[in-house]
Amino acid sequence: MVDMQQDGIWDEDAASRYDTPGTGQFAPDVLGPTVDRLAELANGGAALEFAIGTGRVAVPLAERGVPVTGIELSRPMLDQLRAKADEATIPVIVGDMATATAPGKYTLVYLVYNTISNLLTQAEQVECFRNAARHLTPGGRFVIELWVPELRKLPPGQSAVVWSSEPGYIGLDTYDVLHQHVVSHHFRFDESRQARLTRSPHRYIWPAELDLMAALAGFELETRHADWSGAAFTAASRSHVSVYRIPADH
């Protein structure tokens, strides 16, 4: 884990490969409901995206008329965003989402696609909530999209689980349950004998722990669904979209 810090993972090579227009996380049936829901939650105000990356969500959200500002640690990821939108269109502060400050106040702060788990300690994750609270107007919302740890799939005595297997790709997670850490391994391959491996470290968070982090920062849980379209969150859900709100009289 120590050897895989986030600013080293999201380098020029990773940034250049991140966008997959029309497929994966960029597929219309994935991106469309995400942008629709965030535009609704912004409620006519401005939005701040923590870990804005290449602008997968920020660019279409801004095109919907929502003013978007970002915080991003990786300059190569930011360079990819700048090929789509300039500083005047989507201003970005370079820094850590747990501590960096953006000017102004917002009705919405959001973190998508498991990104809060890129913070590798509980203390940093709590600070991320507090940083969101500092940026919000009274009644403002903090939205987090996060996967549910799949420890029930982990066989006794083993530390790894395959969570995706499809032509040309295998996704494998290795768990350190003592420290609540997981490393995601992504194997991509073709007909040759060679494969390409990329890895990313995470600290996984149970929904109940996430709610406690929110409470420590002054938030209340408003809604939790299994996806951006509003499906019910159940014990079988693999991920969730949780909406936290600062009380209007805060």
Sequence and secondary structure as in RCSB ss.txt:
>XXXX:A:sequence
MVDMQQDGIWDEDAASRYDTPGTGQFAPDVLGPTVDRLAELANGGAALEFAIGTGRVAVPLAERGVPVTGIELSR
PMLDQLRAKADEATIPVIVGDMATATAPGKYTLVYLVYNTISNLLTQAEQVECFRNAARHLTPGGRFVIELWVPE
LRKLPPGQSAVVWSSEPGYIGLDTYDVLHQHVVSHHFRFDESRQARLTRSPHRYIWPAELDLMAALAGFELETRH
ADWSGAAFTAASRSHVSVYRIPADH
>XXXX:A:secstr
 TT  HHHHS HHHHHHH  TTSGGGSHHHHHHHHHHHHHHHTTS EEEET TT TTHHHHHHTT  EEEEES H
HHHHHHHTT  TTTS EEES TTT   SS EEEEEE TTGGGGS SHHHHHHHHHHHHHHEEEEEEEEEEEE   
GGGS TT  EEEEEEETTEEEEEEEETTTTEEEEEEEEE SSS EEEEEEEEE   HHHHHHHHHHTT EEEEEE
SSTT  B  TT SEEEEEEE  TT 
